[in-house]
């Protein structure tokens, strides 16, 4: 039996807009197992971004339970959640989120700084990870000197550097041309084949079809998965 990486149990998220309650998530039950490659799909306003934030411990549910490797996160402090996030979850965003005046290798090192890793070890690990994603000739380039696809590879290297149990990619090809987008998806598929658990949040059905499983969300509810 596969090990669950993330479990959501009857998760609800309610936002209050003026005097109106909005049910962004309405009773979500979800299990992501080790080695899964899942795509979360849904129209604008469906709740997919909220679901991603809950899974990634970037937001707390109004009710229900979120478990990471069997650990209930309900009563964790903000500092404890941040530490768990740093250790267990790697994020890849549509806009790359790279520091513009910082080289590829230094951008990847950032996560290790937060983890307290020493300078020499940080540099070696970051270099190895950039080589792993095919950027051995771009170690000391700045984001402005890289293509969109190369910037996203730096972001993926940064997401992988702490060896997280889960990678969450939010519209990872959204700012890329079709060729670069295909290269990034193939890289994620390759990482999955090597054991990484990956969730992609996307509105693009062609991208979603590359995943092993599609989780469709509508009006805050999972309609099939």
Secondary structure, DSSP 8 states (H G I E B T S, - for coil): ---EEEEEEEEEEEEEETTEEEEEEEEEEEEEETT-EEEEE--TTSSHHHHHHHHTTSS--SEEEEEETTEE-TT--HHHHHHHHHHHEEEEETT----TTSBHHHHHHHHHHHTT--HHHHHHHHHHHHHHTT-TT-TT-BGGGS-HHHHHHHHHHHHHTT--SEEEEESTTTTS-HHHHHHHHHHHHHHHHTT--EEEEES-HHHHTTSSEEEEEETTEEEE-
